[in-house]
């Protein structure tokens, strides 16, 4: 069973496995192709595919939000963007805040609301980032891999 996925490393039980790439990410789940021949059996050319089901991700997010409620009464997030939650951020002397992936938020608007990239980005900038709801306002990350430099 897949217990965690960090960057290009996945942990199955207590064994770290390096992923060659994320092959598909959809509303159904996340498919990972593994290039570690020891995982795919004795044939080194065989590639094993793990499929992390959406239900597992929803459960992880649900557990994470429950934990956040225990450690930070202030932490808020837009409930319609829960699928974009990627973790928490912390600063000295402040309560932890929920961290969402900016690109994933925009992707959600595009898929769910049938917006173009430009419409979704404008909606995100004005209605999501532009909404201050107090000290528990969530943070949004632009990942290096998503950054256009």
matplotlib code that plots the C-alpha trace (Angstrom):
import matplotlib.pyplot as plt

x = [0.0, 1.3, 1.7, 3.2, 4.4, 7.1, 8.4, 9.7, 9.9, 7.1, 7.1, 5.5, 5.6, 9.0, 10.7, 11.4, 10.9, 11.9, 9.3, 10.4, 7.4, 3.9, 2.0, -1.6, -3.4, -7.1, -10.3, -9.9, -6.4, -2.7, -0.9, 2.8, 5.2, 8.1, 11.5, 12.9, 13.3, 13.4, 9.8, 8.5, 9.8, 12.8, 12.5, 14.5, 12.7, 9.3, 7.7, 5.3, 2.4, 0.9, -2.4, -3.1, -6.9, -8.7, -10.5, -7.1, -6.2, -9.5, -9.0, -5.5, -6.8, -9.7, -7.2, -4.9, -7.7, -8.7, -5.1, -4.9, -8.1, -6.3, -3.1, -4.5, -8.0, -7.3, -6.5, -9.0, -9.3, -11.8, -13.8, -14.3, -10.5, -9.8, -8.3, -5.5, -4.3, -0.6, 0.3, 0.9, 3.2, 4.6, 6.3, 7.8, 5.2, 2.3, -0.3, 0.2, -1.7, -3.1, -1.1, -2.7, -1.1, -1.9, -1.8, -4.1, -6.6, -6.6, -6.9, -10.0, -11.6, -10.9, -12.2, -15.1, -16.3, -15.2, -13.1, -10.2, -6.7, -7.0, -10.5, -9.5, -6.3, -8.2, -10.9, -8.2, -6.3, -9.4, -11.6, -9.2, -5.9, -7.8, -9.9, -8.5, -10.5, -8.2, -5.1, -6.2, -6.2, -4.6, -1.3, -0.9, 2.3, 3.6, 5.9, 9.2, 8.1, 5.0, 6.9, 7.5, 10.9]
y = [0.0, 3.5, 5.4, 8.6, 10.4, 13.0, 14.6, 11.6, 9.3, 7.0, 4.9, 1.5, 0.0, 1.1, 0.8, 4.0, 3.7, 6.3, 7.2, 7.8, 10.0, 10.8, 9.5, 10.7, 12.8, 13.1, 13.1, 9.3, 9.2, 9.5, 6.9, 6.5, 4.5, 3.0, 2.4, 0.3, -3.2, -4.8, -3.8, -5.1, -8.7, -10.4, -8.9, -5.6, -4.2, -4.6, -1.5, -1.6, 0.8, 2.0, 3.7, 6.0, 6.2, 9.4, 7.9, 7.4, 11.1, 12.2, 10.2, 11.7, 15.2, 14.5, 13.1, 16.1, 18.6, 16.9, 17.1, 20.8, 21.4, 20.0, 22.1, 25.3, 26.7, 29.5, 27.5, 28.0, 26.9, 27.2, 24.0, 23.7, 23.6, 20.9, 18.7, 21.3, 21.0, 20.0, 20.6, 23.2, 26.1, 27.3, 30.4, 31.1, 32.4, 31.8, 29.0, 26.7, 27.5, 25.3, 25.3, 24.8, 24.3, 27.4, 25.5, 22.8, 25.5, 26.9, 23.4, 22.8, 25.9, 24.9, 21.4, 22.0, 25.4, 25.0, 28.2, 28.9, 29.2, 33.0, 33.1, 30.6, 32.5, 35.8, 34.2, 32.7, 36.0, 38.1, 35.7, 33.3, 35.1, 38.4, 37.1, 37.9, 36.0, 36.8, 35.2, 31.8, 32.7, 29.9, 30.1, 29.2, 27.8, 28.1, 25.1, 25.5, 23.0, 25.1, 28.4, 29.9, 31.5]
z = [0.0, -0.9, 2.3, 1.1, -2.0, -1.8, -5.0, -7.0, -4.1, -3.0, 0.2, 0.0, 3.5, 4.7, 1.3, -0.6, -4.4, -6.9, -9.5, -13.0, -13.7, -12.8, -15.8, -15.2, -12.7, -13.0, -10.9, -10.7, -9.1, -9.6, -11.7, -11.1, -13.3, -11.3, -12.9, -10.0, -11.5, -8.0, -7.5, -10.9, -10.3, -11.7, -15.2, -15.1, -18.1, -16.5, -15.1, -12.2, -12.2, -8.9, -8.9, -6.0, -6.0, -5.4, -2.4, -0.7, -1.4, -0.1, 3.1, 3.5, 3.0, 5.5, 8.1, 7.5, 8.0, 11.2, 12.4, 11.4, 13.4, 16.4, 16.1, 14.7, 15.4, 12.9, 9.8, 7.0, 3.4, 0.5, 0.9, -2.9, -3.4, -0.9, -3.6, -4.1, -0.5, -0.4, 3.2, 5.8, 6.4, 9.7, 11.0, 14.3, 16.8, 14.5, 14.0, 11.1, 7.9, 5.2, 2.0, -1.4, -4.9, -7.0, -10.3, -9.0, -7.9, -11.4, -12.9, -10.7, -12.0, -15.5, -15.2, -12.8, -14.1, -17.7, -17.6, -19.9, -18.3, -18.4, -16.9, -14.2, -13.3, -13.1, -10.9, -8.7, -8.3, -7.6, -5.6, -3.9, -3.3, -3.1, -0.2, 3.3, 5.9, 8.9, 10.4, 9.2, 5.5, 3.6, 1.7, -2.0, -3.4, -6.9, -7.4, -9.2, -11.8, -12.5, -12.7, -16.1, -15.8]

ax = plt.figure().add_subplot(projection="3d")
ax.plot(x, y, z, "-o")
ax.set_aspect("equal")
plt.show()
